[in-house]
Structure formats: C-alpha cells, structure tokens
Amino acid sequence: MPGEAFAKLHGLTGGELRVLLALSQGLSGTEAADMLGISEPTIRTHLQHIFSKTGTSKQLDLLQLLHHSTPPIRTLEPAH
C-alpha cells in the first residue's frame, strides 16, 4: 500500500493511513468519510492523531510532508 513506509516511520495506524491517503487524493473530509465508510468526526479524530504523530498542525503541511517523504513512482524505460 502506498504510504506504508511513511506510516511506519510516524507510527500511524491503518485507519490513520487510509484517511491520509484519501485526503492526499484531494478528497474532502466528507468525501473521505463516505469512501471509507466512517463518520466525519472519526476523520477529524484520525487527522488530529496524524498531526500529533507527524509534528504538523495543518493539512497542507501534512500533505507536503507526505509528498516529500514518498519517492515518486517511476516508469521503467527500455534498456538501450
């Protein structure tokens, strides 16, 4: 699963990682809650725990940390 190394580094639970990945795809809290089958207050609780564990306090900072901590996906080019 994408983000597993990030989750392990910061001690995120599976639920917290799922919320983070949903938000990283541009979903709102409401959309993430619907997609994951959980309530919006649960999304907010997970997000507060993620902020605490990562030392961030804003969603933008959190997503930037995730983006800069995760290696880009590379396509394989044919050997020459």
DSSP file (Angstrom, degrees, kcal/mol; ACC not computed):
  #  RESIDUE AA STRUCTURE BP1 BP2  ACC     N-H-->O    O-->H-N    N-H-->O    O-->H-N    TCO  KAPPA ALPHA  PHI   PSI    X-CA   Y-CA   Z-CA
    1    1 A M    >         0   0    0      0, 0.0     3,-1.6     0, 0.0     0, 0.0   0.000 360.0 360.0 360.0 135.1    0.0    0.0    0.0
    2    2 A P  T 3   +     0   0    0      0, 0.0    19,-0.1     0, 0.0    68,-0.0  -0.314 360.0  27.1 -58.8 143.5    1.3    3.5   -0.8
    3    3 A G  T 3> S+     0   0    0     63,-0.1     4,-2.8     3,-0.0     5,-0.2   0.444  78.7 125.0  86.6  -0.6    2.5    5.4    2.2
    4    4 A E  H <> S+     0   0    0     -3,-1.6     4,-2.6     1,-0.2     5,-0.2   0.905  75.8  48.5 -60.7 -41.9    3.3    2.3    4.3
    5    5 A A  H  > S+     0   0    0      2,-0.2     4,-2.6     1,-0.2    -1,-0.2   0.907 112.5  49.3 -64.6 -40.4    6.9    3.5    5.0
    6    6 A F  H  > S+     0   0    0      2,-0.2     4,-1.9     1,-0.2    -2,-0.2   0.922 112.1  48.7 -62.0 -44.8    5.6    6.9    5.9
    7    7 A A  H  X>S+     0   0    0     -4,-2.8     5,-2.6     1,-0.2     4,-0.8   0.908 112.7  47.3 -62.5 -43.1    3.0    5.3    8.3
    8    8 A K  H ><5S+     0   0    0     -4,-2.6     3,-0.6     1,-0.2    -2,-0.2   0.917 110.2  52.7 -65.7 -43.2    5.6    3.1    9.9
    9    9 A L  H 3<5S+     0   0    0     -4,-2.6    -1,-0.2     1,-0.2    -2,-0.2   0.868 119.6  34.4 -59.1 -38.4    8.0    6.0   10.3
   10   10 A H  H 3<5S-     0   0    0     -4,-1.9    -1,-0.2    -5,-0.2    -2,-0.2   0.388 110.5-115.4-102.5   2.2    5.4    8.1   12.1
   11   11 A G  T <<5 +     0   0    0     -4,-0.8    -3,-0.2    -3,-0.6     2,-0.2   0.837  52.6 169.4  70.2  33.2    3.6    5.3   13.9
   12   12 A L      < -     0   0    0     -5,-2.6    -1,-0.2    -6,-0.2     2,-0.1  -0.519  29.8-127.5 -78.7 145.5    0.3    5.7   12.1
   13   13 A T     >  -     0   0    0     -2,-0.2     4,-2.4     1,-0.1     5,-0.2  -0.351  29.7-102.5 -79.6 169.5   -2.4    3.1   12.4
   14   14 A G  H  > S+     0   0    0      1,-0.2     4,-2.4     2,-0.2     5,-0.2   0.901 123.8  50.3 -59.6 -41.9   -4.1    1.5    9.4
   15   15 A G  H  > S+     0   0    0      2,-0.2     4,-2.1     1,-0.2    -1,-0.2   0.903 109.9  49.8 -64.1 -41.7   -7.1    3.7    9.8
   16   16 A E  H  > S+     0   0    0      1,-0.2     4,-2.6     2,-0.2    -1,-0.2   0.902 110.7  50.2 -63.9 -40.9   -5.0    6.9   10.0
   17   17 A L  H  X S+     0   0    0     -4,-2.4     4,-2.8     2,-0.2     5,-0.2   0.917 108.7  51.7 -64.2 -42.8   -3.1    5.9    6.9
   18   18 A R  H  X S+     0   0    0     -4,-2.4     4,-2.1     1,-0.2    -1,-0.2   0.912 111.7  47.2 -61.1 -41.7   -6.3    5.2    5.0
   19   19 A V  H  X S+     0   0    0     -4,-2.1     4,-2.5     2,-0.2     5,-0.2   0.937 112.4  49.8 -63.7 -46.2   -7.6    8.7    6.0
   20   20 A L  H  X S+     0   0    0     -4,-2.6     4,-2.2     1,-0.2    -2,-0.2   0.916 111.4  48.0 -59.4 -44.8   -4.3   10.3    5.0
   21   21 A L  H  X S+     0   0    0     -4,-2.8     4,-0.8     2,-0.2    -1,-0.2   0.883 110.8  51.3 -66.4 -37.4   -4.3    8.6    1.6
   22   22 A A  H ><>S+     0   0    0     -4,-2.1     5,-1.6    -5,-0.2     3,-0.8   0.935 112.9  45.2 -63.5 -45.3   -7.9    9.6    0.9
   23   23 A L  H ><5S+     0   0    0     -4,-2.5     3,-1.7     1,-0.2    -2,-0.2   0.847 106.8  59.5 -66.9 -32.9   -7.1   13.2    1.7
   24   24 A S  H 3<5S+     0   0    0     -4,-2.2    -1,-0.2     1,-0.3    -2,-0.2   0.698  97.7  61.1 -69.5 -17.3   -3.9   13.1   -0.3
   25   25 A Q  T <<5S-     0   0    0     -4,-0.8    -1,-0.3    -3,-0.8    -2,-0.2   0.376 126.5-100.8 -87.3   3.9   -6.1   12.2   -3.3
   26   26 A G  T < 5S+     0   0    0     -3,-1.7    -3,-0.2     1,-0.3    -2,-0.1   0.540  73.1 147.5  91.8   7.3   -7.8   15.6   -2.9
   27   27 A L      < -     0   0    0     -5,-1.6    -1,-0.3     1,-0.1     2,-0.1  -0.474  45.4-124.8 -75.0 147.5  -11.0   14.2   -1.2
   28   28 A S     >  -     0   0    0     -2,-0.1     4,-2.9     1,-0.1     5,-0.2  -0.336  32.0-100.4 -77.4 170.7  -12.7   16.4    1.4
   29   29 A G  H  > S+     0   0    0      2,-0.2     4,-2.4     1,-0.2     5,-0.1   0.899 126.0  49.5 -59.0 -40.9  -13.3   15.1    4.9
   30   30 A T  H  > S+     0   0    0      2,-0.2     4,-2.3     1,-0.2    -1,-0.2   0.925 112.6  46.3 -64.2 -45.6  -16.9   14.4    3.9
   31   31 A E  H  > S+     0   0    0      2,-0.2     4,-2.7     1,-0.2    -2,-0.2   0.900 112.7  50.1 -64.6 -40.8  -15.9   12.5    0.7
   32   32 A A  H  X S+     0   0    0     -4,-2.9     4,-2.6     2,-0.2     6,-0.2   0.912 110.1  50.9 -63.6 -42.3  -13.2   10.6    2.6
   33   33 A A  H  X>S+     0   0    0     -4,-2.4     5,-2.1    -5,-0.2     4,-1.2   0.925 112.5  46.4 -60.7 -45.3  -15.7    9.6    5.3
   34   34 A D  H  <5S+     0   0    0     -4,-2.3     3,-0.3     1,-0.2    -2,-0.2   0.929 114.3  47.4 -62.4 -45.8  -18.2    8.4    2.6
   35   35 A M  H  <5S+     0   0    0     -4,-2.7    -2,-0.2     1,-0.2    -1,-0.2   0.891 118.3  40.4 -63.7 -40.1  -15.5    6.5    0.8
   36   36 A L  H  <5S-     0   0    0     -4,-2.6    -1,-0.2    -5,-0.2    -2,-0.2   0.552 107.8-122.1 -88.7  -8.3  -14.1    4.8    3.9
   37   37 A G  T  <5S+     0   0    0     -4,-1.2     2,-0.3    -3,-0.3    -3,-0.2   0.841  72.8 114.6  71.6  33.4  -17.5    4.2    5.5
   38   38 A I      < -     0   0    0     -5,-2.1    -1,-0.3    -6,-0.2    -2,-0.1  -0.815  68.5 -93.8-128.3 170.1  -16.7    6.2    8.6
   39   39 A S     >  -     0   0    0     -2,-0.3     4,-1.8     1,-0.1     3,-0.2  -0.413  29.4-116.4 -84.1 159.8  -18.1    9.3   10.2
   40   40 A E  H  > S+     0   0    0      1,-0.2     4,-2.5     2,-0.2     5,-0.2   0.890 116.3  56.6 -62.1 -39.6  -16.7   12.8    9.7
   41   41 A P  H  > S+     0   0    0      0, 0.0     4,-2.3     0, 0.0    -1,-0.2   0.877 105.8  52.0 -59.8 -33.4  -15.9   13.1   13.4
   42   42 A T  H  > S+     0   0    0      2,-0.2     4,-2.7     1,-0.2    -2,-0.2   0.895 107.5  51.9 -67.3 -39.1  -13.8    9.9   13.0
   43   43 A I  H  X S+     0   0    0     -4,-1.8     4,-2.6     2,-0.2    -1,-0.2   0.941 111.0  47.7 -58.6 -47.2  -12.0   11.6   10.1
   44   44 A R  H  X S+     0   0    0     -4,-2.5     4,-2.4     2,-0.2    -2,-0.2   0.893 111.4  50.5 -63.1 -40.0  -11.3   14.6   12.3
   45   45 A T  H  X S+     0   0    0     -4,-2.3     4,-2.1     2,-0.2    -1,-0.2   0.941 111.8  47.0 -63.2 -47.3  -10.1   12.4   15.2
   46   46 A H  H  X S+     0   0    0     -4,-2.7     4,-2.6     1,-0.2    -2,-0.2   0.918 111.6  52.2 -59.2 -43.0   -7.7   10.5   12.9
   47   47 A L  H  X S+     0   0    0     -4,-2.6     4,-2.7     1,-0.2    -1,-0.2   0.900 107.9  50.5 -63.0 -41.1   -6.5   13.7   11.4
   48   48 A Q  H  X S+     0   0    0     -4,-2.4     4,-2.2     2,-0.2    -1,-0.2   0.900 111.5  48.6 -63.0 -40.1   -5.7   15.1   14.8
   49   49 A H  H  X S+     0   0    0     -4,-2.1     4,-2.5     2,-0.2    -2,-0.2   0.904 111.0  50.4 -65.1 -40.8   -3.8   12.0   15.7
   50   50 A I  H  X S+     0   0    0     -4,-2.6     4,-2.1     2,-0.2     6,-0.3   0.924 109.4  51.0 -63.4 -44.5   -1.9   12.2   12.4
   51   51 A F  H  X>S+     0   0    0     -4,-2.7     5,-1.5     1,-0.2     4,-1.3   0.938 112.1  47.5 -56.4 -47.2   -1.0   15.8   13.1
   52   52 A S  H  <5S+     0   0    0     -4,-2.2     3,-0.2     1,-0.2    -2,-0.2   0.909 113.7  46.3 -61.8 -43.8    0.3   14.9   16.6
   53   53 A K  H  <5S+     0   0    0     -4,-2.5    -1,-0.2     1,-0.2    -2,-0.2   0.784 119.1  40.0 -72.4 -27.7    2.4   11.9   15.3
   54   54 A T  H  <5S-     0   0    0     -4,-2.1    -1,-0.2    -5,-0.2    -2,-0.2   0.519 106.1-119.7-100.2  -6.4    3.9   13.9   12.4
   55   55 A G  T  <5S+     0   0    0     -4,-1.3     2,-0.2     1,-0.3    -3,-0.2   0.745  72.6 124.5  73.9  22.2    4.5   17.2   14.2
   56   56 A T      < -     0   0    0     -5,-1.5    -1,-0.3    -6,-0.3    -2,-0.1  -0.664  42.7-171.0-107.5 167.4    2.3   19.0   11.8
   57   57 A S        +     0   0    0     -2,-0.2     2,-0.4     1,-0.2    -1,-0.1   0.414  67.5  56.8-135.8  -5.3   -0.7   21.2   12.5
   58   58 A K  S  > S-     0   0    0      1,-0.1     4,-2.3    -7,-0.1    -1,-0.2  -0.967  74.9-128.0-131.6 147.8   -2.2   21.9    9.1
   59   59 A Q  H  > S+     0   0    0     -2,-0.4     4,-2.7     1,-0.2     5,-0.2   0.883 110.0  54.8 -60.9 -39.5   -3.5   19.6    6.4
   60   60 A L  H  > S+     0   0    0      1,-0.2     4,-2.2     2,-0.2    -1,-0.2   0.928 109.2  47.1 -60.7 -45.2   -1.3   21.4    3.7
   61   61 A D  H  > S+     0   0    0      1,-0.2     4,-2.3     2,-0.2    -1,-0.2   0.900 112.3  51.1 -62.9 -40.2    1.8   20.9    5.8
   62   62 A L  H  X S+     0   0    0     -4,-2.3     4,-2.4     2,-0.2    -2,-0.2   0.930 110.9  46.9 -62.5 -46.4    0.9   17.2    6.4
   63   63 A L  H  X S+     0   0    0     -4,-2.7     4,-2.6     1,-0.2    -1,-0.2   0.855 111.5  51.5 -67.8 -33.8    0.3   16.6    2.7
   64   64 A Q  H  X S+     0   0    0     -4,-2.2     4,-2.6    -5,-0.2    -1,-0.2   0.905 109.4  50.6 -66.6 -40.5    3.6   18.3    1.8
   65   65 A L  H  X S+     0   0    0     -4,-2.3     4,-1.2     2,-0.2    -2,-0.2   0.927 112.2  47.1 -61.2 -44.9    5.4   16.1    4.3
   66   66 A L  H  X S+     0   0    0     -4,-2.4     4,-1.1     1,-0.2     3,-0.4   0.936 112.5  49.7 -60.9 -46.9    3.8   13.0    2.8
   67   67 A H  H  < S+     0   0    0     -4,-2.6     3,-0.4     1,-0.2    -2,-0.2   0.899 114.2  43.8 -60.9 -42.6    4.7   14.2   -0.7
   68   68 A H  H  < S+     0   0    0     -4,-2.6    -1,-0.2     1,-0.2    -2,-0.2   0.651 114.3  51.0 -79.4 -14.5    8.3   14.9    0.1
   69   69 A S  H  < S+     0   0    0     -4,-1.2    -1,-0.2    -3,-0.4    -2,-0.2   0.586  98.2  74.5 -95.6 -12.7    8.7   11.7    2.1
   70   70 A T  S  < S-     0   0    0     -4,-1.1     3,-0.1    -3,-0.4    -1,-0.0  -0.890  83.7-124.4-107.6 124.4    7.4    9.3   -0.5
   71   71 A P        -     0   0    0      0, 0.0    -2,-0.1     0, 0.0    -3,-0.0  -0.350  34.3-105.4 -64.5 144.8    9.5    8.5   -3.6
   72   72 A P        -     0   0    0      0, 0.0     2,-0.5     0, 0.0    -4,-0.0  -0.313  33.6-106.3 -67.0 153.3    7.9    9.3   -6.9
   73   73 A I        -     0   0    0     -3,-0.1     2,-0.4    -2,-0.0    -3,-0.0  -0.697  40.4-159.0 -80.2 128.1    6.6    6.4   -9.0
   74   74 A R        -     0   0    0     -2,-0.5     2,-0.3    -3,-0.0    -1,-0.0  -0.856  10.2-134.5-112.2 144.6    9.0    5.9  -11.9
   75   75 A T        -     0   0    0     -2,-0.4     2,-0.4     1,-0.0     0, 0.0  -0.721  27.1-115.0 -91.9 147.4    8.3    4.1  -15.1
   76   76 A L        -     0   0    0     -2,-0.3     3,-0.0     3,-0.0    -1,-0.0  -0.676  26.6-150.7 -83.0 131.2   10.8    1.7  -16.5
   77   77 A E        -     0   0    0     -2,-0.4     3,-0.1     1,-0.1    -1,-0.0  -0.791  28.6 -98.1 -99.6 145.3   12.4    2.7  -19.7
   78   78 A P        -     0   0    0      0, 0.0     2,-0.1     0, 0.0    -1,-0.1  -0.299  43.4-105.6 -60.3 143.5   13.6    0.1  -22.1
   79   79 A A              0   0    0      1,-0.1    -3,-0.0    -3,-0.0     0, 0.0  -0.428 360.0 360.0 -68.0 143.6   17.3   -0.7  -21.9
   80   80 A H              0   0    0     -2,-0.1    -1,-0.1    -3,-0.1     0, 0.0   0.418 360.0 360.0 -99.1 360.0   19.4    0.8  -24.8
